[in-house]
Amino acid sequence: MTTTLSASKKFEWNLPVTDKVADCLRAFGITVQRLKNNIITHECSVELSDGEVCYITGPSGSGKSVLLREFYNGFSGDEKINISDIPLPSDKTCVDCIEAGVLETLRTLSIAGLTDVFCILNSPANLSDGQKYRYRIARALAGQAKYIFADEFCSNLDRVTAAVISHNIRKHAKKSGKVFILASAQDDLLADLRPEVIVIKHLAGQAEVIYKTLSTKP
């Protein structure tokens, strides 16, 4: 099944002109009207099929998170999950947070890069930041949501671990049919993720969509 993800978000300047703002306007030689006319528009549309990966990349401040959030808002609550929204319980172990048998639970945690026994028998709240991120990935993989969103994908992990997780997610997507929409300024994971769709977000606001067939859409 093919799904179309669409994003359209405008940011207009509509703030009070204080004395300090007026001083800045004079210093830079611009008017309030020019400031208000500087509307930033983020628009993008992509098509994704079951088991595919979409990777949104571009420089910091270009609007990658805006696109990811707008794509996310286009789905109902039951079929989507953003890994940053996954809670970190303090009253039970990681293995008890995954609703599956022991072997399946260990497999899922391993896909997310959690293999240390002292880690998986600890509570998610007590893990390091990197381990917490990997736990959230595992929870998303084990859940029922078809569309999995992750901003700053693997940005806080060492690059070897990030590459392993990316390779595992690529295989999991194909096997499970889940769709991954990931965003990061890093582009070193493309060889392991092998995304079907790459969205390059430029600072000027434009989004360049590249499909695996190497065709490009505006």
For each residue, the residues with C-beta under 8 A, 3 or more apart:
1: 49 50
2: 47 48 49
3: 47 48 49 179
4: 45 46 47
5: 45 46 47 48 54 71 74 181
6: 44 45 70 71 74
7: 42 43 44 45 66 67 70 71 74
8: 41 42 43 70
9: 41 42 43 66 70
10: 39 40 41 42
11: 39 40 41 42
12: 36 39
13: 35 36 38 39
14: 36
15: 21
16: 21
17: 21 22 25 32
18: 21 22
19: 22 23
20: 23 24
21: 15 16 17 18 24 25
22: 17 18 19 25 26
23: 19 20 26 27
24: 20 21 27 28
25: 17 21 22 28 30 31 32 35
26: 22 23 29
27: 23 24
28: 24 25
29: 26
30: 25 34 35
31: 25 34 35
32: 17 25 35 36
33: 36 37
34: 30 31 37 38
35: 13 25 30 31 32 38
36: 12 13 14 32 33 39
37: 33 34
38: 13 34 35
39: 10 11 12 13 36
40: 10 11 63 205
41: 8 9 10 11 205
42: 7 8 9 10 11 63 66 67 70 201 205 207
43: 7 8 9 207
44: 6 7 67 199 201 207 209
45: 4 5 6 7 209 217
46: 4 5 54 71 197 199 209
47: 2 3 4 5 197
48: 2 3 5 52 54 179 181 196 197
49: 1 2 3 52 179 196
50: 1 146 177 178 179
51: 173 174 175 176 177 178 179
52: 48 49 173 179 180 195 196 197
53: 169 170 173 179 180 182 193 194 195 196 197
54: 5 46 48 179 180 181 182 195 196 197 198 199
55: 153 182 183 184 189 190 193 195 197 198 199
56: 64 67 68 181 182 183 184 199 201
57: 64 183 184 185 186 187 198 199 200 201
58: 62 63 64 185 199 200 201 202 203
59: 62 185 203
60: 185
61: 203
62: 58 59 201 202 203
63: 40 42 58 66 67 201 205 207
64: 56 57 58 67 68 151 183 184 185 201
65: 68 69 151 183
66: 7 9 42 63 69 70
67: 7 42 44 56 63 64 70 71 183 199 201 207
68: 56 64 65 71 72 149 151 181 183
69: 65 66 72 73
70: 6 7 8 9 42 66 67 73 74
71: 5 6 7 46 67 68 74 149 181
72: 68 69 75 80 82 147 149 181
73: 69 70
74: 5 6 7 70 71
75: 72 79 80 147
76: 79 80
77: 80
78: 144 145
79: 75 76 145 146 147
80: 72 75 76 77 145 146 147 148 149
81: 85 86 140 143 145 147 148 149
82: 72 85 149 150 151
83: 86 133 136 137 139 140 148 149 150
84: 136 150 151
85: 81 82
86: 81 83 136 139 140
87: 124
88: 123 124 125 127 132 135 136
89: 92 97 123 124 125
90: 123 124 125 126
91: 123
92: 89 96 97 123
93: 96 97 120 121 122 123
94: 97 98 109 114 119 120 121 122 123 124 127 135 138
95: 98 102 105 106 109 120 121
96: 92 93
97: 89 92 93 94 124 135 139
98: 94 95 104 105 108 109 138 139 142
99: 142
100: 104 105 108 142
101: 104 105
102: 95 105 106
103: 106 107
104: 98 100 101 107 108
105: 95 98 100 101 102 108 109 142
106: 95 102 103 109 110 120
107: 103 104 110 111
108: 98 100 104 105 111 112 138 141 142
109: 94 95 98 105 106 112 114 115 120 135 138
110: 106 107 113 114 115
111: 107 108 137 138 141 165 168 169 172
112: 108 109 134 135 137 138 141 165 168
113: 110 134 137 157 161 164 165 168
114: 94 109 110 119 120 131 134 135 138
115: 109 110 119 120
116: 119 120
117: 120 121
118: 121 122
119: 94 114 115 116 122 127 131
120: 93 94 95 106 109 114 115 116 117
121: 93 94 95 117 118
122: 93 94 118 119 126 127
123: 88 89 90 91 92 93 94 126 127
124: 87 88 89 90 94 97 127 132 135
125: 88 89 90
126: 90 122 123
127: 88 94 119 122 123 124 131 132 135
128: 131 132
129: 132 133 156
130: 133 134 156 157 158 161
131: 114 119 127 128 134 135
132: 88 124 127 128 129 135 136
133: 83 129 130 136 137 154 156 157
134: 112 113 114 130 131 137 138 157 161 165
135: 88 94 97 109 112 114 124 127 131 132 138 139
136: 83 84 86 88 132 133 139 140
137: 83 111 112 113 133 134 140 141 150 165 169
138: 94 98 108 109 111 112 114 134 135 141 142
139: 83 86 97 98 135 136 142 143
140: 81 83 86 136 137 143 145 148 150
141: 108 111 112 137 138 148 172 176 178
142: 98 99 100 105 108 138 139
143: 81 139 140
144: 78
145: 78 79 80 81 140 148 178
146: 50 79 80 177 178 179
147: 72 75 79 80 81 178 179 181
148: 80 81 83 140 141 145 178 179 180 181
149: 68 71 72 80 81 82 83 181 182
150: 82 83 84 137 140 153 180 181 182 183
151: 64 65 68 82 84 183 184
152: 155 156 183 184
153: 55 150 182 183 184 186 189
154: 133 157 161 162 165 166 184 186 189
155: 152 184 185 186
156: 129 130 133 152
157: 113 130 133 134 154 161 162 165
158: 130 161 162
159: 162 163 188
160: 163 164
161: 113 130 134 154 157 158 164 165
162: 154 157 158 159 165 166 186 188 189
163: 159 160 166 167 188 189 192
164: 113 160 161 167 168 192
165: 111 112 113 134 137 154 157 161 162 168 169
166: 154 162 163 169 170 189 192 193
167: 163 164 170 171 192 193
168: 111 112 113 164 165 171 172
169: 53 111 137 165 166 172 173 180 193
170: 53 166 167 173 174 192 193 194
171: 167 168 174 175
172: 111 141 168 169 175 176 178
173: 51 52 53 169 170 176 177 178 179 180
174: 51 170 171
175: 51 171 172
176: 51 141 172 173
177: 50 51 146 173
178: 50 51 141 145 146 147 148 172 173
179: 3 48 49 50 51 52 53 54 146 147 148 173
180: 52 53 54 148 150 169 173
181: 5 48 54 56 68 71 72 147 148 149 150
182: 53 54 55 56 149 150 153 193 195
183: 55 56 57 64 65 67 68 150 151 152 153
184: 55 56 57 64 151 152 153 154 155 187 189
185: 57 58 59 60 64 155
186: 57 153 154 155 162 189
187: 57 184 190
188: 159 162 163 191
189: 55 153 154 162 163 166 184 186 192 193
190: 55 187 193 194 195 198
191: 188 194
192: 163 164 166 167 170 189
193: 53 55 166 167 169 170 182 189 190
194: 53 170 190 191
195: 52 53 54 55 182 190 198 212
196: 48 49 52 53 54 211 212
197: 46 47 48 52 53 54 55 209 210 211 212
198: 54 55 57 190 195 209 210
199: 44 46 54 55 56 57 58 67 207 208 209 210
200: 57 58 207 208 210
201: 42 44 56 57 58 62 63 64 67 206 207
202: 58 62 205 206 207 208
203: 58 59 61 62
204:
205: 40 41 42 63 202
206: 201 202 218
207: 42 43 44 63 67 199 200 201 202
208: 199 200 202 216 218
209: 44 45 46 197 198 199 216 217 218
210: 197 198 199 200 214 215 216
211: 196 197 214 215 216 217
212: 195 196 197
213:
214: 210 211
215: 210 211
216: 208 209 210 211
217: 45 209 211
218: 206 208 209
